[in-house]
Amino acid sequence: MAKEFHPYISKHFEESKAYEYLIIGTFPPNIEVREGKKSLTDYFYGNKGSLWKIIGAIYPEFNFEKGNRSELIDNMKAWQEKYNVGITDVLVSLERKDIESSADSDFILDYSDYNHSLKNYIMNNLTTIKKILFTSSNTCHSAYELFKIIMGNDISHIKDKLVIDLPSPSGSANVALLNVNIEETLGLNKGLYDFIHSEKKHLINLFKNRWEQKKLNKSNKLKTKLPSSPEGIINEYKTWAYKNVLPSPTSK
């Protein structure tokens, strides 16, 4: 297994700039994946249909889907500049169990793999930083869990700035949002349930029926088809969740 080194942090994260918002992930896919058919461009979250699709829905003044790979990076950086958003990752290197996998669970790490300079950056910019957003937070190798290791006890200085309940921008995480074994949220991820309860009240009965059928199937070993969730509801939820914590499109 070969060690991979982060292709973007030293090149694109400006440590001299005092960002108000930080978006923090883990590590980009292997270079063959980054240059493959599912790749939008060679930059943070450069795969198609990921974070930039959500950001584009919130900030329609920017187009992150048209143009060549270089033009897309320019547009992404222009958005970051206008809204003072820094993007970086918690790892500067790693090995993988599966070279083609982008899953956090396949990371093989040691102490030198962590982005230790991130701690210095944050501690030096405590008064400027408003929010630190994590695009994964639920597994041992998630961005947030690795960030906690980097920060150690100093994480206490920024607890009120951490946003750890955002849905993953990855489409591979969508199924899990609809399959949580919690009665109070009708079997939905809490964030998705909060979105429906706040913004889509007319769908509550649909998800109640879905949850009841799901429980009935389980208790009676049935295979009755569950009511389908409305098309596009997951994308709407993700856009809503990120819009609530990113700077307002009309604020600058």
C-alpha positions in Angstrom: 0.0 0.0 0.0 1.4 3.3 -1.1 1.2 6.5 1.0 -0.9 9.2 -0.6 -0.3 12.9 0.0 -3.0 15.6 0.0 -3.1 17.3 -3.4 -4.8 20.5 -2.3 -4.1 21.8 1.2 -0.6 23.3 0.6 -1.7 24.6 -2.8 -5.2 26.0 -2.1 -5.6 26.6 1.6 -4.3 30.1 2.5 -3.1 29.9 6.1 -2.4 33.7 6.0 -6.1 34.5 5.4 -8.4 34.9 8.3 -11.5 33.0 7.2 -14.9 33.5 8.9 -16.2 30.1 7.9 -14.3 26.8 7.6 -15.5 23.7 5.8 -13.5 20.7 6.9 -13.5 17.2 5.4 -11.2 14.2 5.6 -9.2 13.4 2.4 -9.9 13.4 -1.3 -10.2 10.2 -3.4 -7.2 8.5 -5.0 -5.9 10.3 -8.1 -7.4 7.8 -10.5 -10.8 8.4 -9.0 -10.3 12.2 -9.1 -9.6 12.0 -12.8 -12.3 9.6 -13.6 -15.8 9.9 -15.0 -17.4 10.8 -11.7 -15.0 13.7 -11.2 -16.2 17.3 -11.7 -12.8 18.9 -11.2 -9.5 18.4 -9.3 -10.3 20.4 -6.1 -11.9 20.0 -2.7 -15.1 18.0 -3.1 -14.4 17.7 -6.8 -16.7 14.7 -7.4 -19.9 15.2 -9.3 -23.1 15.8 -7.4 -21.4 16.6 -4.1 -20.9 19.7 -2.0 -20.6 22.1 -4.9 -24.1 21.1 -6.2 -25.5 22.0 -2.8 -23.6 25.3 -2.7 -24.7 26.1 -6.2 -28.3 25.7 -5.2 -27.8 28.2 -2.3 -25.8 30.7 -4.3 -27.2 30.7 -7.9 -25.0 33.6 -8.8 -22.2 31.0 -9.2 -22.1 28.1 -11.6 -20.3 25.1 -10.5 -21.5 22.7 -13.2 -20.5 24.4 -16.5 -17.0 25.1 -17.7 -13.7 23.2 -17.9 -12.0 21.9 -14.9 -9.8 25.0 -14.5 -12.8 27.4 -14.8 -14.7 25.5 -12.2 -11.9 25.9 -9.7 -11.8 29.6 -10.4 -15.6 29.8 -9.7 -15.2 27.8 -6.5 -12.4 30.1 -5.3 -14.5 33.2 -6.3 -17.3 31.9 -4.1 -14.9 31.3 -1.2 -13.4 34.8 -1.6 -16.7 36.6 -1.7 -18.1 34.8 1.4 -14.8 34.3 3.2 -15.0 30.5 3.4 -11.9 28.4 3.8 -11.9 24.7 2.8 -9.5 22.2 4.1 -9.1 18.6 5.4 -8.1 16.9 8.6 -5.5 14.6 6.9 -2.4 15.5 4.9 -1.6 11.9 4.0 -2.8 8.3 4.4 -2.9 4.8 3.2 -6.0 2.9 2.1 -7.2 -0.6 2.6 -8.7 -0.3 -0.9 -7.0 2.1 -3.3 -10.2 2.8 -5.2 -12.3 3.4 -2.1 -13.2 6.9 -0.8 -14.7 5.5 2.4 -13.4 6.9 5.6 -13.5 3.4 7.1 -10.8 2.3 4.6 -8.3 4.9 5.9 -5.0 3.6 7.5 -3.6 6.4 9.6 -0.7 7.2 11.9 0.2 10.4 13.8 2.1 12.0 10.9 -1.0 11.8 8.7 -3.0 14.4 10.7 -3.2 18.0 9.6 -1.6 19.3 12.8 -1.1 22.8 11.3 -4.9 23.1 11.3 -4.9 23.5 15.1 -2.4 26.3 14.9 -4.5 28.1 12.3 -7.6 27.8 14.4 -6.0 28.9 17.6 -4.5 31.9 15.8 -7.8 33.0 14.3 -10.2 32.4 17.2 -11.7 35.9 17.1 -12.4 35.8 13.3 -13.8 32.3 12.9 -17.6 32.2 13.2 -18.4 28.6 12.2 -16.5 25.4 11.5 -18.5 23.0 9.4 -17.9 19.3 9.2 -19.2 17.2 6.2 -18.9 14.0 8.2 -19.2 13.4 11.9 -20.6 9.9 12.8 -17.7 7.4 12.4 -14.3 7.0 14.0 -12.6 8.3 10.9 -15.1 11.1 10.2 -13.8 14.6 9.8 -15.1 15.6 13.2 -13.7 12.7 15.1 -10.2 13.2 13.5 -10.5 16.9 14.2 -11.1 16.2 17.9 -7.8 14.3 18.0 -5.9 17.2 16.3 -7.4 19.8 18.7 -7.1 17.9 21.9 -8.2 19.9 25.0 -8.1 23.1 23.0 -11.4 22.1 21.3 -13.1 23.7 24.3 -12.2 27.1 22.9 -14.4 26.6 19.9 -17.2 24.3 20.9 -19.8 27.0 20.2 -18.6 27.4 16.7 -18.7 23.7 15.6 -21.4 22.5 13.3 -21.4 18.7 13.4 -24.9 17.7 12.4 -24.7 18.4 8.6 -25.7 15.6 6.2 -22.9 14.2 4.2 -23.0 15.8 0.7 -22.2 12.3 -0.7 -25.1 10.6 -2.5 -24.0 7.3 -1.0 -25.2 8.5 2.4 -28.8 9.2 1.3 -30.2 5.7 2.1 -29.1 6.0 5.7 -31.1 9.2 6.2 -34.3 7.3 5.6 -33.4 4.3 7.7 -33.0 5.2 11.4 -34.6 3.0 14.0 -36.0 5.8 16.1 -39.7 6.1 16.9 -39.6 9.9 17.6 -38.3 10.7 14.2 -40.5 8.3 12.2 -37.5 6.2 11.3 -35.7 9.2 9.7 -32.4 10.9 10.5 -33.2 13.7 13.0 -32.0 16.5 10.7 -34.2 15.2 7.9 -37.2 14.8 10.3 -36.6 18.4 11.5 -36.6 19.7 7.9 -39.9 17.9 7.1 -41.5 19.0 10.3 -40.4 22.6 9.7 -40.6 23.0 5.9 -42.7 20.1 4.6 -45.5 19.5 7.1 -47.8 18.1 4.4 -45.5 15.1 4.2 -45.7 14.1 7.8 -48.5 11.6 7.2 -46.7 10.0 4.4 -43.6 9.4 6.6 -45.9 8.2 9.5 -47.4 5.7 7.2 -44.0 4.7 5.9 -42.7 4.1 9.4 -45.8 2.1 10.5 -45.5 -0.1 7.5 -41.8 -0.6 8.1 -42.5 -1.7 11.7 -45.3 -4.0 10.5 -43.0 -5.6 7.9 -40.3 -6.2 10.6 -42.6 -7.6 13.2 -44.5 -9.9 10.8 -41.6 -10.7 8.4 -43.5 -9.1 5.6 -42.0 -7.6 2.4 -44.7 -5.0 1.7 -43.3 -2.2 -0.3 -42.9 1.0 1.7 -44.4 4.3 0.4 -41.8 6.1 -1.7 -40.2 9.3 -0.3 -40.9 12.3 -2.6 -38.4 12.7 -5.4 -35.8 15.3 -4.6 -36.6 15.5 -0.9 -33.1 14.5 0.2 -31.5 17.2 -2.0 -33.9 19.8 -0.6 -33.0 18.8 2.9 -29.3 19.0 2.3 -29.7 22.5 0.7 -31.8 23.6 3.6 -29.3 22.3 6.2 -26.3 23.9 4.6 -28.1 27.2 3.9 -28.9 27.5 7.6 -25.2 27.6 8.6 -23.4 29.2 5.6 -23.3 33.0 5.1 -26.5 34.5 3.7 -26.3 34.9 -0.1 -27.5 38.5 0.4 -25.2 39.4 3.2 -22.4 40.8 1.1 
